[in-house]
Amino acid sequence: MGAVTKDLRAKLERSEERVTRWLVHRSVAILRIGLGCIFLGFGLLKFFPGLSPAEALVKETLDVLTFGLVPAGVGVVLLAALECAIGLGLITGRYPRLTLVLLGFQMIGAMSPLFLFPGGPFRRTFPRAHAGRPVRHQGRGADSSRPRDRRYRARLPPGLRARPPIRGLLEVRCGTHRKPSAFAPATGLIPG
C-alpha cells in the first residue's frame, strides 16, 4: 500500500508543478484579456442609448467634469470609444503603454463620482437598527446568540475570531494536526 501511495503522491506533485508552471506563464495574459473583454463589453453597451446601466451617472459626471461644454450624448459616445480602445488594447496586447495611459485616464474619470457626488451614486440601502448597524434577518449570518456559532468562533485563533461578513464563503477548521497544504503555508490553517 505504501508504494502505491508514494507513486500517486509523486504523480500529483508532478501535475501540480505543471499546472503551477502553466499558470505562472499565462495568468497575467488571462487577466489582461479578461479585463479587456469587460472594458470592450461595457464600451459597446454605451454606444446604444438606454442599454448601459451607468448611462445616467456617466452623463451627470461628464456634465460636471466638462463644465457643460460637451453635450451628454457626445460625451457618452467618446467614453464608449475610449473604453472600446482600452478593451481592444488589453485583448490584443498591442501598444501596452498607450493602453495603460488610457486606462489610467479612464480610471480617474470612473472614480470621480465618488468625490463629485459624495453619498450620491453609492448609497447604502440597508435598513438600520438602533446603533447604526444593519438589521440581521432571522437565519442569515453568524449570530453570536446561537451557541453553535459561539463554539465555532471559540475554536478559531484569536486573529480570526471576528465575525465573517458572509458565512460559508470560507470555512476554516482549526485544531487538526495535519500538515498544512500549499494553499495555506503562511497561516498554518488547513482548508476544507
C-alpha positions as CSV (number, residue, x, y, z in Angstrom):
1,M,0.0,0.0,0.0
2,G,2.9,2.4,0.8
3,A,4.4,2.1,-2.8
4,V,1.0,2.9,-4.4
5,T,0.6,5.9,-2.1
6,K,4.1,7.2,-2.9
7,D,3.6,6.7,-6.6
8,L,0.2,8.5,-6.5
9,R,1.7,11.4,-4.4
10,A,4.6,11.7,-6.9
11,K,2.2,11.9,-9.9
12,L,0.1,14.5,-8.1
13,E,3.1,16.6,-7.2
14,R,4.3,16.5,-10.9
15,S,0.9,17.5,-12.2
16,E,0.7,20.3,-9.6
17,E,4.1,21.5,-10.7
18,R,3.0,21.5,-14.4
19,V,-0.2,23.4,-13.5
20,T,1.7,26.0,-11.4
21,R,4.2,26.5,-14.2
22,W,1.4,26.9,-16.7
23,L,-0.3,29.5,-14.5
24,V,2.9,31.4,-13.9
25,H,3.5,31.8,-17.6
26,R,-0.1,32.6,-18.6
27,S,-2.0,34.1,-15.7
28,V,-1.1,37.7,-16.5
29,A,-2.3,37.3,-20.1
30,I,-5.5,35.6,-18.9
31,L,-6.2,38.5,-16.5
32,R,-5.3,41.1,-19.2
33,I,-7.6,39.5,-21.7
34,G,-10.4,39.1,-19.2
35,L,-10.2,42.8,-18.2
36,G,-10.1,43.7,-21.9
37,C,-13.3,41.8,-22.5
38,I,-15.0,43.6,-19.7
39,F,-14.0,47.0,-21.0
40,L,-15.0,46.1,-24.5
41,G,-18.4,44.9,-23.4
42,F,-19.2,47.9,-21.3
43,G,-17.8,50.2,-24.0
44,L,-20.1,48.6,-26.6
45,L,-23.1,49.0,-24.3
46,K,-22.5,52.8,-24.2
47,F,-22.9,53.1,-27.9
48,F,-26.6,52.1,-27.6
49,P,-28.7,54.6,-25.6
50,G,-30.5,53.1,-22.7
51,L,-28.5,49.8,-22.6
52,S,-25.8,50.8,-20.2
53,P,-26.7,50.6,-16.5
54,A,-24.3,53.5,-15.8
55,E,-25.5,55.9,-18.5
56,A,-27.2,58.4,-16.2
57,L,-24.2,58.5,-13.9
58,V,-21.9,58.9,-16.9
59,K,-23.9,61.8,-18.3
60,E,-24.1,63.6,-14.9
61,T,-20.4,63.1,-14.3
62,L,-19.3,64.2,-17.8
63,D,-21.5,67.3,-17.4
64,V,-19.7,68.3,-14.2
65,L,-16.2,67.4,-15.4
66,T,-16.6,69.3,-18.7
67,F,-18.5,72.2,-17.1
68,G,-21.4,71.5,-19.5
69,L,-19.2,72.3,-22.6
70,V,-19.6,68.8,-24.1
71,P,-23.1,67.6,-24.8
72,A,-24.1,64.5,-22.8
73,G,-24.6,62.3,-25.9
74,V,-21.3,63.2,-27.4
75,G,-19.5,62.6,-24.1
76,V,-21.1,59.1,-23.8
77,V,-20.0,58.2,-27.3
78,L,-16.5,59.4,-26.6
79,L,-16.3,57.4,-23.4
80,A,-17.6,54.4,-25.3
81,A,-14.9,54.7,-27.9
82,L,-12.3,55.2,-25.1
83,E,-13.5,52.0,-23.3
84,C,-13.5,50.0,-26.5
85,A,-10.0,51.2,-27.4
86,I,-8.8,50.2,-23.9
87,G,-10.6,46.8,-24.2
88,L,-9.1,46.1,-27.6
89,G,-5.6,47.2,-26.4
90,L,-5.8,44.8,-23.5
91,I,-7.1,41.9,-25.5
92,T,-4.6,42.2,-28.3
93,G,-1.7,43.2,-26.1
94,R,-0.5,45.8,-28.7
95,Y,0.6,49.3,-27.6
96,P,0.6,48.4,-23.9
97,R,1.9,51.8,-22.8
98,L,-0.7,53.8,-24.6
99,T,-3.4,51.3,-23.4
100,L,-2.2,51.8,-19.7
101,V,-2.2,55.6,-20.1
102,L,-5.8,55.5,-21.5
103,L,-6.8,53.1,-18.7
104,G,-5.3,55.4,-16.0
105,F,-7.2,58.4,-17.6
106,Q,-10.4,56.4,-17.7
107,M,-10.0,55.2,-14.0
108,I,-9.7,58.9,-12.9
109,G,-13.0,59.6,-14.6
110,A,-14.6,56.4,-13.2
111,M,-13.6,57.3,-9.7
112,S,-14.6,61.0,-9.9
113,P,-18.3,60.4,-8.9
114,L,-17.1,59.3,-5.5
115,F,-15.7,62.8,-5.0
116,L,-18.1,64.8,-7.1
117,F,-21.3,63.4,-5.6
118,P,-20.5,62.2,-2.1
119,G,-23.2,59.8,-0.9
120,G,-25.0,60.1,-4.2
121,P,-24.3,57.3,-6.5
122,F,-23.4,54.6,-4.0
123,R,-25.9,55.0,-1.1
124,R,-26.4,52.2,1.4
125,T,-29.8,50.6,1.1
126,F,-29.6,48.5,4.2
127,P,-32.3,49.0,6.9
128,R,-30.6,50.3,10.1
129,A,-31.0,49.2,13.7
130,H,-30.6,51.2,16.9
131,A,-26.8,51.7,16.9
132,G,-26.4,52.2,13.1
133,R,-25.7,48.5,12.5
134,P,-27.5,46.7,9.6
135,V,-30.6,44.7,10.6
136,R,-29.9,41.0,10.7
137,H,-32.7,38.9,9.4
138,Q,-33.5,35.6,11.0
139,G,-31.5,32.7,9.7
140,R,-28.9,34.8,7.9
141,G,-25.3,35.4,9.0
142,A,-23.4,34.3,12.1
143,D,-25.4,35.4,15.1
144,S,-23.5,35.3,18.4
145,S,-26.6,34.4,20.4
146,R,-26.6,30.9,18.8
147,P,-24.5,28.5,20.8
148,R,-23.1,26.7,17.8
149,D,-21.6,30.0,16.4
150,R,-20.1,30.9,19.7
151,R,-18.4,27.4,19.9
152,Y,-17.2,27.8,16.2
153,R,-15.6,31.2,16.9
154,A,-14.1,30.0,20.2
155,R,-12.1,27.3,18.3
156,L,-10.5,29.9,16.0
157,P,-7.2,31.5,16.7
158,P,-7.6,35.0,18.3
159,G,-6.8,36.8,15.0
160,L,-9.6,35.0,13.1
161,R,-12.4,35.3,15.8
162,A,-14.0,38.3,14.1
163,R,-17.3,37.5,12.5
164,P,-17.0,36.7,8.8
165,P,-19.1,39.1,6.6
166,I,-20.8,36.2,4.7
167,R,-20.7,32.8,6.4
168,G,-19.9,29.9,4.2
169,L,-17.5,31.5,1.8
170,L,-14.5,30.5,3.8
171,E,-14.7,27.6,6.2
172,V,-11.6,27.2,8.2
173,R,-11.0,24.2,10.5
174,C,-8.5,24.6,13.3
175,G,-7.2,22.2,15.9
176,T,-6.3,19.5,13.4
177,H,-2.7,18.2,13.4
178,R,-2.4,17.6,9.7
179,K,0.4,19.1,7.6
180,P,-0.6,22.5,6.1
181,S,-1.4,22.4,2.4
182,A,0.1,24.5,-0.3
183,F,-2.9,26.8,-0.1
184,A,-2.3,28.0,3.4
185,P,1.5,27.9,4.0
186,A,1.8,31.1,5.9
187,T,-1.1,30.7,8.3
188,G,-0.8,27.0,9.1
189,L,-4.5,26.7,8.7
190,I,-5.8,23.7,6.8
191,P,-8.7,24.4,4.3
192,G,-11.6,22.0,3.9
